[in-house]
Amino acid sequence: MLSPSTIAFACGLAAGAVLGVAGRAGRFCTLAMLEDAFFGADLRRLKSFALAAAVALLATQTLVAFGIVDLSRSIYLTSSIGLGGAIIGGLMFGIGMALVGTCGFGTLVRVGGGDLRAIVVFLVLGLSALATMRGITGMLRVALIEPLSLQLPEGNTQTLTSLLGAGGTARAILVVAIAAALAFWALADGKLIRSPRLLASGLAVGAAIAFGWFATGWLADDEFDPVRVSSLTFVAPLGDTILYIATFSGARLNFGIGSVAGVIAGSFAAAMLARGFRWEACDDARELKRHMIGALLMGIGGIMSMGCTIGQGLSAFSTLAISAPMTMLAIACGARLGLEFTMTGEWLPAVRRLFGAST
């Protein structure tokens, strides 16, 4: 009989593989989504992301409604709102992924495609995430987050339904309304429908998020060997993967480690099938430095904000956590700032453009 941790790992492997294929073959990329929207007036990737959010929300909340998954055991439904973590961490993560050229998830997709730069980013991001969770930069995290956290009244969590006092039928109506609005916006003009890869990847990623909750909240549930209820996110699991490889006998497999391996495997398979696998490296030391600084910012910022574009933007959003839109807005602002910097090479003009001021 398989242990709960082994079941969680296997499910993470499967869910991650779906995302790996979606990222490589389906062109699902959160930084490209923001870049297209900011500079190309192309909203198709953003609409694919919105569709994924709608599917994840509806499917996840259906699991909750039928009592299959208890989301109160997740890290997102806390009794306080981490304003400092969401804003500061989100900005750091957004700047970091602009410097790298992708997020934590995209880094794994690149690893699967043979990008040696992405391996460096993986290591720096994972180690900086570990240090922020358990090590020296953890002091910075506590100092910035705790004083800027908003404590909620006793019995409340940072879910939209809890803050609005919506339960039962009202909760169901709210969930359906939000999911329907996102799906309508994504599909109404037909552009996403005419982009089958983006359409399929949005549907698949949303389903994978809900499957993550189902896997850890029901399939791997065991009161004698508890597994954390979680879904897909790509900051802390990179650190956990490095720690597992380094210690092996002193650690155990989990859903996050499985998802990291799954994304790399799915991306590798898609790259090989499309004959797109090729080894790539940095052009010079300057590019390597930019990637390492960006990875450091993503590792620290992602832990401070309790998630990345996938973790907060989709997994946390599917729980109706208030932190999700706050963090995603901060990440978008940070990404815009970072992208402006990569084009100008200067921070001050980038800040001015971010706020619409003349240079």
N, C-alpha and C positions, 0 to 999 in steps of 0.2 A: 504493500500500500504506500502510495506517495505521501510525503509529508506536506503540510500546508505551504511551507516555504518553496518546496519544489514545484508544487502546483502553481503558485504565484509566479515563479520564475518562468515556467513554461508558457503561461498565459501572457506574461510580459513579452516574451520572445515572439509570440504570435502577433500581439498588438503592435509591437515595434516594427515587425517585418512589414505590416500593412503601411505604416508611416514611411518606412524606408522606400517602399515601392512608390508611394504617393509623392515623396519628395524627389525621387530620381526620375521616374517615368511620368508622374502626374504634374511635375513642376510646382508642387506645393511648397512655398517658401515665404516665411513671414516677413523677412527683410525686403525681398523683391516685391511683396505685396505693398509695403509702405512706399518703397521707391517708385513703383509704378504709379501709385496714387499721388505722390508729392510732385513728381517731375514729368510723368508721362501721361497724366489724365486718363490712365487705363485702370479701371476699377475691377477688372475681372478676377484677379487674384484675391482682392479684398472681398469680393462677393463669394468666392469659393470658401474663404475663411468664415464669412458670415453664415454660409450654408452649413459648414461644419459645426459652428456654434449652435445653430438651431437644432440640428440632429442630435448633438451631444446633450443639449438641455432637455429636449423632449424625451429622449430615450432614458436618460439618467433619472429624471423626475418620475417617469413611469415606474422604474424599478423601486424608487422610494415609495410611491403611492401604493404599490402592492406589497410593501414590507419586505422586499427582497434584500435591499441594501440600507444600512443605517449610516447616513452621511455625517452624523454627529461625531463619528469616530475619525473623521478626516482632519487634516491639519488646517483646513480653510475655515471651518465653522467655529471660530473662537468667540469668546465673550468680549473681545475688544477689537477695535479696528486699528491696524498698524499704519497710521498715516505716514509716519516717517519712513517706514520700510517701503511702502507702496510708492511714495513720491521720490525719495532719494535713491532707493534701490532701483526703482524703475528707470529713472534717468540714467543711472550708471550702466544698467544693462543695455539700454537703448544706444547709448554712445558706444559701448563696447562692441555691440554686434555690428554697428556701422563701420567701426575700425577694422573688424575682422572680415566683414562682408557677408555674414550670416549669423544665425543664433546657435544655441546649443544643439538643437535638433538638426539644423542645417550642417553643423560641423560633423555630426555622425554620418549624415548623407554623403558628405564630401570624403570622409574616411573610406566609406564603402566604394567610392569611385576612384580611389588611388591618390588622393590629395595628401601629400606629406605635410603640407602646412597645417592641415586640419588635425593631424596627429599631435603636433605641437600645441595647437589650440586646445585640444582635448585634455592634454596633460596639465596645462596651465589652468584652464577653467576648472577641472576636477580638483586639483590641489588647492586652488584658492577657495573653492566652495567648501572643501574639508576644513581649511583653516578658519573660515568664517563660521562654520557650524560648531567646531570643537577646539579651535586653536587660537592663535594670537590675534587675528583680525576679528575674532568673536567678541572681543572687548569693544571694538568699534561698533559692531552691530548692536550690542546691548545699549551702549551709550547713546546711539542715534535713534533707535527704535522705541525703547521703553518710555522715555520722556514725551515722545510725540504720539503715543498710542491713546486712542479714545476708548475709555472703559464704558461698556454698555450696562444698563440696569440689570440687576440680577434676573437670571432666567432667559435673557435675550442672547441671541447669537447674531453674527454679522451677515445674516441672510436677508435678502430683500423682503421675503415673506414674514420673517420674524419682526423686522423693523416696522413693517406696515400692519402687523397684526393679522395677516391673511392666512387662514387655515382652511382645510377642507375644500369646499367647492371654490371659494375665492382663490385659494392657492392654485388649484387646477386651471382656473380661468386665466390667471396671471401668467402661468407657465405657457399655456397654449397661445396666448396673445403675443408674448415676447417671441416665441419660436416662429409663429406665423408671420409676424412683422419682419423678422430677419430673413425668412425664406422668401417672402414676397419681394423684398428689396433685392435679394440676390437673383431671383429668377424673372422678375417682371419684364425687363427690357429684352430678354432673350439672348443677351450676349454670352452669359455663362452657359446656357443650353447649347449654344453654337461652339462652345469650347469643351468638348467631351472629356478631355483629360482633366481639366480643372473641375468640371462638374463631378466626375467620378471620384477624384481625390477628396473633394469637400465632403461628399457623402461617406466615403470610407474612413476618413479621419474622425468625423463626428461619431460614427459607429464604434470606432476603436476606443474613443474616450469613454463611452458608456460601457463597453466591454471591460475596460480596466476596472471600473467601479464594481461591476458584476463579478469579475474574477477575484478581486481581493475582498469584497464584501460578502460573497456567498460561496463561490467555488472553493476558496482557500480558507474559509472561516472555520475556526476550531477553537473553542473556549479554553482548551488545555494547551494549545500552541498558537497563541494569537498572532495574526498578521495585520500590519497596519492597513487600514482601508485607504486606498489611494488609486490614482489613475496616472495618466502619462504626464511627465514633466522631465525636463532635461537640464537640470543644474546639479542638484544634490545627487541624483543617480550616477552622474559621471564620476563624482568623488567616491561614492560607494563602490563603483566598479573598480577603480584604482585600488581602493583599500582591500577589496576582496582578492584581487590578483596578488597584492603584496602579502597578505596574511593567510589567505586560503583556509587553513585549518582553524583559524581564530575567528572566522566570519561565516555567514551563511547567505545563501542565495535569496533574492527577493524579486518582487515585480519590477522594480526600477532597474536592477542589473539586467534582468531579462530584456527589458525594453531597449536598453542601450545596445545590447548584442543583436537584438532583432532589427533595429534600424540599420545597423551596419550591414547585416546579412541581407536584408531586403534591398538596400541600395546597391550592394555588390551584385546581387542576382539580376536586378534591373539593368545595371550598367553592362554586365556581361552579355545579357540577351540583346541589348541594343548596340553592342560592340562599342560602348562608350567608355570602357575602363581604360584609364591611362595614368601613369605616374606623373605627378606635378610637384614642383617645389618652389620656394620663394625665389624671386628674381635677384634680390640683394638683401643686405642686412637691414636696410631701412624698412622694407616690407615685413621682414620677420619681426622687427621691433614693434611695428604697428599691430601685428597679429597678437603678439604676446601681451601688449598693454590692453588691447581690446578683450582678450580672454580673461585677464585679471579682473577687469571691470565687470565682465559678465558673471564671473564666479562669485565675486563679493556682492554685487548688486542683485543677482538672482536669489541668493540666500536671504538677503535683507528684505526683498519683496516677496519671499516665499513662492517663487515660481518664475517662469520665463513666459515667452509668448504662447507656448503650448500649455504650460502649467497653470498660469493665471488666465490667459486668454480663452482657453477652452475647458480645461479640467475644473478650475475654480469657478468659471462662469456657469458650468453645468450644475453646480451646487447652489447657484444664485448668490454667491458671496459678493458683498459690496466691494471687496478688495480687487475683484477682477477688472471692472471698467476703470477704476482709479489707476491701477498698475499699468494697464494697457495704454491709457492716455499718457502716463509718464514715460513709458517705453517709446511711444510714438514721437513724443517731443525730443527725447534723447536721441532717437535714431535720426530725426530731422537735423538736429544740431551736429551729430557725428557725420552725416552725409554731406552737409554743407562744408564741414571742415575738410573732408577728404577731397572736395573740389577746389577749395580756396587755399588750403594749407595754413589757415589762420583761424584762431578761435573767435576773436572779436567780431569780424565780419559775419561769421557763422551765427553768433548770438544775435546780432542785429537783424539778420535775415529771418531768423526764427521768430522774432517778435515783430517783423514787418517794418523795421526801421530802415532808413536809407543808410548806405555805407559811406 
